[in-house]
């Protein structure tokens, strides 16, 4: 039966609406490349799907199990990880050795720090995503070099790929060796000519037969490649490799181009050139180029064997969630917690104009951002690891946390450097932020450049993958059977139309009523944030549909618009994470300022993104109607208040349980020979001395001359009975501790 004959027996809506719309969709929808389809198919839809729904199910978020470490994981953090941090001298690593010391390398191998994700049956630790994150976070607060060294084997690398896709023989051979540190892995993806467009790598392999290790006529692949920016490359013994595979002689397939394929190659294989290194901004972790010329590998070196040929891009996309969702967010949050703790303490210790610098409103503003961003980032980190530990592979969410947490790190560290001033820019063993500051562009660049992640990936992938109907409509287009295609398209199309109508009405009603009638399963003071976020979710779903209808496939080339849509989705997720964290930690009153600041910040950012989107949407009349529908009374949300900022800044300046919760998980040395330990010691002494110092300034009648120094002042104060000897000693100890903190490193003129 022909398509025209079949159409006479269809229901009227399929004949007169769905069938013409299907034909239109086929004409206007751009052809999707294989790599694009594999990227969309990778991972799972999780809370991002709820945010696209226009009416998030907050009960679903609250019911996600609270993240916690097992006794074994906590003991490992308190034991081997703590010991590793104590062993590390970051100044020596970066300015003397240009590498981790041999004993640190050996300790990392012997104590399983390369095997966090490897199953116990293969000799690994098999830790949760949360434990993986906590370990990286803690080590990062001690040494970026050590953290990056440990991150790579536990994220996108041979172990992860073998566990997910390897043959049993490959797992049995390599996983125990990787777990014990016998093999040092790296993964080579980036080519100088491809960069962020990894799907366009020119590295290639040709299926062929040749002699190999004494055997004749072995079926395999002859490889040629040129890679760079490969972390652990200079010291790797096992090289993971991504390349395009071709079979011009049709030895295994009728097709010539077989797609991106992955393989494992021992670094000593003939033809492999490896061992040289890059120097990424003086953060001296092992990173370097490698290449191969006519390198022959047998078919059983392909990850997953011959059955996995051509599936490499999907394998990579499905495995990216760990690198994007665990390692880099942990590194970023570690920086935020370190800055909150150490710079907050420094701002209370350091004085200008006879006041702690943290009491100046300009410094207070920076401290507010440091504390607010750190809480928000930590909330997103733990929520994402919870999803991973519960079996999700949230590819869109992992892109969100990679981008926003590394960007948050950039803001926090910049504020911290501003507060430290000369102590921040003078490198030396006592500099607490200089190395982290240098590392920021590295985290921004890896696992997908941040500009690309924001403008193309977050919304570009999310709109299709997480929207409740768009992916179904695209799947219907791909059906070969015309009848099945039309039936699926009809269901998706009319479901989409009802979805659009509901969100239009919901957005308008919520805008008119200020979202006060939105039902949410919360009675706490945070209820209004749930209501506002539900309203913004409806508006986001509405404007997503309108943008796609107006711009179609060209929207992915409108990167400024796509970036703003991504900002809305991202801030919806970040605010959700904040509310989830506050809820599961018992809704503690002391943490409320951080929650209020974070939610107000996210809502204001969402509103700003909407404003920019509507201001720049090409169809001006439609933009005007949308603005009137979604914001009938104008812009409602305000940036967090100065008073709220004052409360957060004071939290960073004053030891408290809330400050401890905010900075929980960092490495805190006990010794005052360590810069962070010195700040911790001085903060307590300075606070103890504040009351007698105030009395000294207020009640002293005759001050000795300034040039006679503090000791003369204290002696006179004791004699005049303004201070007791014990109080004078408190001031003396505080002054000594303060001087030790604000002192910066200096060297001989030839740096000896």
N, C-alpha and C positions, 0 to 999 in steps of 0.2 A: 504494500500500500504506500502510495506516495505521501509526502508531507501535506500536500494540498488536499488529497482525498481524506487523510486522517483528520484534518482540521475541522471538517464538516460535522464530525461526531463529537467534538470537544464541547465542554461547558462554555457558555458565552464569554465569561471573563478570560478564559484561556485563549479563545479564538480572537477576541477583539482587543484584549489588553496585553495579556502575557506574551502571546506569540509575536506581535509587532515589537514589544519592548525587548524581547529576547533577540530579535534580529538587529534592533538598534544597538543593544549592548555588544553584540558580536562585532559590529562595525566600529564602535568608538572605543572599546576596551583595548588598550595596548597589549601586544603579545608579551607574555611573561617568559623571561629566560629561565633556563633550567636551574641556575643558581638562585634566582629570585624565588622560584617555587620551593626549592629545597630549604631556603631560609625561612619561608613562611610555614612550611610543614614541620620545622624543627621546634622542639620544646612543647610546652603546654600553656593553655590559657587558664589563668588563676584569678587573682583579685583585679587584674587589669580588665577582665571581662565584666566584672561587676561595675567598675568605673565607667565603662562604655555603655552599660545597660540603661543609664539614666535614673536608676533607683537601686543603689548598692544595698546588698543584704548585710547589714551591720552585724547581725547575729552570726553569720558565717565567719566574719572576721574575728569576733570575740570567741568563737568556739575553736579556733585554731589553737592547738595545744601550746601552753606557755613554754618557751624555750628554757632548757636547763641542761647543765653538764652532768654527766654521770660521775660517780665517785672516782672511777678510774681516770676520767678526763680531767677532773679537778686536781687529782693527785699528780697527774702529769704536768699540769700547769705550775703547781706549787713545787714540783721537784725538778725534772730535767729542764723545763723551760726556764725556770728561775735560775738554775745553775748556769745554763747557757748565757743568760743575760749578765750574770756576774763575771763570766769569763771574757766578755767582749770589751775591748778598748777601741771605740770607734775612731778616735784620732789616730791611733797606731795603724788601724786597718787602712785608713784613707790617705795618710801622709807619710807612712814609713814602708808598709808592706805592699800597698796597692792590691790587697787581697785579704781574705780571712786567714788568720794564722793556721798552720797545719793542725794544731791540736783542736781548734774549733771545727775545722772540716771533719776531723775524725770523730769528734763528739757528736756532731750532727748525724753522721752516718751510723755510729754505734747506738744512738738512742732513738732511732726511728723517725727523725724529723723529716726525712724524705719519703716516709711511708704513711703519712697521716690518713690517706684515703684508701690504701691497699688493704684488702681483706685479711683478717687474721689467719685464715687458712693458707695464705701465701707468705706469712711472716710479717704482715703489716699491722698497723694499729687500729685501722677501721674506725676512725673517730667520726663523730657527727660533723655536719657542716658548721654548727655553732662552735664546737671545739676547735675545728680548723681555723675559724675566724678569730677566736679568742687567742689562739697561739700566735697567729700572724700579728694581731694587734699588739700583743705584749712585746714581742721581739722588735716590732717596728718602732716602739718608743725607746728602744735602746740603740738600734742600728738599722738603718734603711738597707745597707748592704746585706746584712744577715737575713733580714726579712725577705728581700727579693730572692735571695739564694734559695730559701726554703719554699717560697710561694710557687715557683715554677714547676718543680716536680709534682706538686700537689694540686695543680689546676689543669690548664690545657697542655698536656704532655703525653708521652708514651704510656704512662701507667693508666691514666684516665681512659685513653683510647683503647688500650688492651682490655681493661675491665669491661668496657661497654661492647666492644666489637671484635676483639681478638679471637683467634682460634684457640682451642684448648691447649694445643701444643705451644703456641706463643705465650699464653698465660703461664703455663707450667714452667717454661724456660726463663722468661724475663721477669715476671712479677716478684719471685723470691730474690732475684739478684738486685732489682730496684729497691726492694724493701730493706735489704742489708747494706745498701750503698755500694755494692760491687760495681754496678753500672750507674753512671751519672748521665741523666737524660737531658735532652733539649728538644725543642720542636721548631723546625724551619718552615716558615710560611712566607714571610715578607720578601718580595723581590724588589730590587731597586726600581724597576719599571712598572710595578703594580701598586705598591704601597697599600693604601686603604682599600683599593679595588682588588682585593685578594682573589676574587673570582677570575681576574684577567692575568694571573701569573703566567709568564712565558716559559717557566721551567717545564720540561717535558721528558717523557719516557717513550721508547719504542719497543713494542713486543717483538722478541726475537729469540733465536736459539744460538747458544754458543757453549764452548767448554767452560766449566766452572769447578774449581777445586778438584781437578783430575777427572771429572766426569764430562763426557762429550754429549753434545746435543741437548743441553739443559734448557728448558723453556723458562724464559725470564724477561727482564726489562733492562734496556740500556738507557741510563739516565744522564741528563745534562741539566745542571741548575746553577743558580747564582743567588744566594740569600744574604741578608744582612739583618742587623739588630736582633740577633738570636741570643737570648739570655741563657747562660751556662754553656754557650757554644764553645768557647775557648778551652773548657775543661771536660766537655762531654765525651763519653765513651759510646753512647747510643744516640743516634740521630733520627728523630721523627721527621718525615719529609712529606710535603704536599706538592704534587705535580700533576700535569695533564698527561693522560696516557693515550697513545695512538697505536693502532694495529693495521698498518698499511698493507701487510701481507695476509691479513685475515687468518692469523694463526689460532685465534681463540674466538673470533666473533666476525659477523658479516659487516658490522660497522667499522669505520676507520677511527673515528673520534669516540673515545670511551669515557671521557669526563675526568674530573679531578679525582685522584686516587692517593691514598696514604700508604707509606711504607716505613719500616724500621730498618735502619742501616747502621751496622757497627762503624764507628768513626775511623777504624783502621782499614776499612775496605779499600782496595786499590782504586785510585782515581779521585778519592775524597781529599779535598784541601780544607783543613780546619785547624784552628789554634790561635789565629790572630784575634785581636780584641779591639773593640771601640772603647771610648772613654766618655760615658754619658754624664756630662756636667760635673766631673770630679766625684761622682758617686760611684765608687769603684767596684761594683758588682761585676761578675764575669759576663761579658756581652760581646759578641763579635760576629764577623761574617763567616760564611763557608761556601764552598762551591764544589761541583763535581763535573768531571769530564769523562764521558763514556764509561760510567760506572755501571757494571753489570750486577743485577741482583736476581736471584731466583724468585719464582712466583710465590713461594711460601714466606717471603719477607714482606709481602703486602699485608697490611693490617686487616685481619679477617680473611685472608686468603683470596683466592681468585673470585669467590662469590661476592666480595666487597669492592671489586673494581668499579670505578665510576661513582661510588657513593661517598667519596671523601668530603665533599662540601657539606652534605647533610650531617655527616659524622662530626665535622668541626662545629657546625652551628648548634648541634645538640649538646656539645661539650663546652661551649663558651660560657654557659651559665655559671660555672664554678669560678672561672677567672674574673668575670664581670660581677658576679653576685657575691663572691666570698673574699677573694684575695685583695683586690684593689679597694673595695669598701672598708675592709679591716685596716689596711694601711692608712686610709684617709681618716677613719675614726680614731685610730691610734694617735695620729697627729693632733686631732682636735682635743682629745683628752689630755695629751701632754701639754699643749698650749694652755688649756683651761687651768690645769693644776699649777704649772710652773710659772707662766706669765701672770696668772692671777695672783700667785704668791709674791712674785717680783713687784707687781704694782702696789702691793701693800707695804713691802719692805723699802722700796726706793722712794726717796723724798725729794721734793722740789718745793720751794717757798714754804718750808716747814710743814708740809702736808704730804701724806702718801700720794703718789701720783695717781693711784686708782680712784681717788676722791675727786679728781678733776672731771668735769662732765665730758670733755673731749675723749679722755681715756676711758671713761665709763661707757661711752657709746661703742668703742671698739670692744671692750670686755663683754658688753651685751651681745654683740654679734658672735663673739667667740663661744660664749655659753649657749646661746640659742641655737646656733648651727650645730654645735657638738651634740646637743640632746636630739635634735631632729635627725642628724646623720646616724646616731647610734640606734635610734628607733627604727630607721629604714634598714640598717644592717641586720638587726636581730629579727625583724619581721621576715626579711628575705631568706635568711638562713633557716627560719622555721618552715618556710614553704619548701625549701630544698630538702630538709630533713623529713618532711611529710610526703615525699615522692614527687613533688612538682618540679618542672623544668621551665621556670617562667622566663622565657627569652626576652620579652618586652620589659618586664620588671628588672631583669638583670642589666639591661641597657640603661634604664632609668637610674639605678643606684650607681652604676659605673660613672655615668656622666655627672650626676648631681653631687655625689659624695666626693669625687675628685675635685670638682669645682668648689665645693664647700671647703675642702682642705686648702685650696688656693686662697680663699678669702680669709680663713682663720689664721693661717700662717702669716699672711701679709699683715693682718692686724697685730699679730704677736710681734712681728719684726718692728712694726711702728712703735709699739710700746717699749720694747727692749732698747731701741735706738742703737747706740754704739755697742752695747753688749750683744746685739744681734748680728751686726755686720763684721765684728772682729773675730775671725776664725781662730780656733784654738781648742784645747781639751775642755775648756769651761764653757764653750758656746753650746747652748741647748737647742737652738733652732736653725743654725746656719746650714747644716747638712740636709735637714728636712726641706728648707727653702729651696735648696738646689735641686732636690728630687721632684719638686712639684711638676715641672714640665714633662718629666718621664712618665708619671702616672697619668697625666693628661693625654699623652700620646699613645700609650700601649693599649692593646685590646680594642682598637678602633679609635681614631682621633676624635676628640670630644666635639669638635665642630660638626663633623660628619654624623656622629651619634645623635646629636641634638636635632640637626636639620633634616636628616634623612631616615634614621633608623627608628627612633622612639615612636613617632606617630606613623611614619611610613609603613613600618611593620605592624604596629599596634592597630591601625585603622582596619587593616585587612584581617589580621589574625584574631584580634580581640573583639571586634564588632560582632554582635549576635547574628547578622544576616549577610554582610558583604562577602565573607568567605564562602558561605553557602551558595550565593549567586555566582561567584567565580567557579565553584565546583560544578555547578549546573552547566555553565558554558563549556566546561571541559568534557562533558559526557558525550560519547560517540553516538549513542542511541538517541535519535531525535525525540522520541516519545518520553523517554526517561528524562532527557535534558529539559523538555518543556514542563513536565510535571514538577521537577525539583525547582525549576526557576519560578514557576507559578507560586509554589508554597513560600519560597524565600521572598519573592517580590511583595506578596500581599502581607506577609508577616512584617516585612520592612516598612510598608506603608502604614500599618497600624502602629508600629514602634515609633515612627516619625511623628504621627499625629499625637500619640500619648505624650511624647517629650515636648512637643510644641505647647500643648495645653498645660502640662505640668510646669514648664518653665515660666510661662506667662502668669499662671496663678501664684506660683511661689514668689515671683518677682513682685506682684501686686501686694502680697500679704507678708513680705519679708520672711518667707519660709516658716512662719510660726505654726502652721497647720501640718507641716511635714511630720509624719509618724516615724519615730526612731525608738529603738529599744533601750533608751538610756534616760535616767532621771537625774543624773549628776549635774553639777554646774557646767559641765562640758556639753550638755545637750544641744545648745545652740550651734556648736561647731558641726555636730552630726547633721543637723538640719540644713545649715548653709552648704555643707559639702554635697548633700543630696541634691540641693537646688543646682549647684554648679555642675554636678554630674549630668543632670537633665539638660542643662544648657550646652554642655560639651557634646553630648550625644546629638543634640539638635544641630549645632553648628558644624559638626563633623559631616552629617548627612547633607546639609546645604552646600558645604564646600565641595564635597565629592560630586554632587549633582551639577553644580555650576562649572567646576573645573575638570572633573573626570581624572583621567590619567595624567593630565598636565600638572596636577597638584603636587606630584612628587618632584617636579622641577621648580615649583614655587617654594623654595627652601625657607624663605623668611616666614611665609605663612605656615608651612609645615612645622617649622621650629616653634612657633607660638602655640600651635595646637599641641605639640609635644610638651611644651611648658605647662599647659593646663593639665594634661594627663599626669605629668610628673608630680606637680604640686598636690593634686588630688591624692596620689599615692603617699607622698611624704606626710601629709596631714593625717591620712588614715593610720600610718605607722605611729605617729605621735600619740594619737588617741588610743591605739592598741597598747602601746607601752605603758601609758599612764593607767589604763584600766587593769592590766595584768600585774602591775607593781603595787596595787592596792589604793590607787587614787590618793596618794599622799599629798597633804596640803602644802608641804614644803616644796614639792616639785611643780605645783600649779603655775608659778610664773613662767617656767620653761615651756609648759604646755600652751598657755595663753599666747606667749610670744611666737611659738612655732606655728600654731594654727592661724593666728592673725597674719603672720608673715606669708604663709602659703595662700590664704584667701586673697590677700592684697596682690600677690604675684599672679594668681589666677585672673583676677580682675584686670590687672595691667596687660596680661597676654590677650584677654578678650578685647580690650580697648584697641591694642595694636592691630589685632586681626581684623576687627570691624572697620578700623580706620583705613586699612590697606586692601580690603577685599575689592576686587576689580568691579563688581556689580554694585554700584553705590546705592541704588534704590533698595536692593535686597539687604544690604548692610544696614541701612537706616531702619528697615522694618525689624530686622533681628535685634538691633540695639533697643528698640522700643519694646519688643516682646520680652527680652531677657533682663533688661535694666530699665523698667518703666519710670523709675524715680531717680535715675542717674546712678553714679557710682556710689555704692553703699559701704564698701569695706575700706578700713583705714589701716595704715601701717601701725605696728605696735607703739604704744605710748612711751614717753620718756620715763614715766613713773615705773612702768613695767621693766624698762631697761635698767633702772636704778636697782630694783630688787634682784635682777639677775647678776648685775655687776657685783653687788654686795655679797652674793653667794660665792663668787669666785675669790673674793678678798678675805673671806672669813671661814676658818675651819668649821665644818658642820657635817652632819650625816648626808644632807643633800649634795654637798660638794663631793663627798666621798662616792656617792652613787653616780654622779655625773662622770667622774674620772675613774671609776672602777675598771680594773683590768690592765692598767699600765704597770710598767716596772718601776717600783719605788725603791731606790737603794737606801740602805740604812746609814751608810758612811757619809760624813760631811766632807770627805775628800771628793765626793761626786757632786757635780753642779746641782742636780735635782735634789739630792739629799741635803745639800747646803741650804737650798731655798726652804725646804721643809723645816729644817732646824731653825733657821733665822725667822721664819714666819711666827712660830710659837714664841720665840724670845722677844720679837718686836711687839707683838700684841700684849704680852705680859708687861712690857715696859711703858705702854702708852699712857696708862693712868698716872703713874708717878711723873712721867715727862710732862703731862698737862699741868700737874700741880707745880712742877718745877718752873714752868714758864709763867704761871699765874702768880705764884707767891714769892718767888725770889726777889729780894729787895735790891741787893747790890751784886750784879754779875761781875765776875773777874773779866779782864780784857779778853777779847775773842782769841787773841794769839796765844793766850796761856793754855788754851785747849780744854777739852771736856773734863779731864781729871781735876783741874782747878775748880771748875763749876760744881762738880759733884762734891768735892771737899768742902766748898763754901756752903752748899745746900745742907750737908749733914751738920755742919757747925751751927747753921741758923735754924736747925731742926725742921727744915722744910721737908727733908727726906730722912728716912732711916738708912742705916748702912746697907741693909738688905735691899732696899729700893734702889739705892745708888748702884749696887751690884747688878740689879736687873737692867738698869740703863746701860751700864758698862758692857754687859754681855750682849745686849741688843745692838749696841753700836759696833762692837767687834764683828758680830754675825752679819750685820748690814754691810759693812765694809768688805767682808769676804764675798758677799753675793754680787755687789756692784763692780768689783774689780774685774778687769778683762785681761786676756792673755797678751803678753808682749814677748818679743824675741830679739835675739841679736840681729844686727842689720843684714847679716847674710842668712838669717833664719836658722841658725844653729841653736 
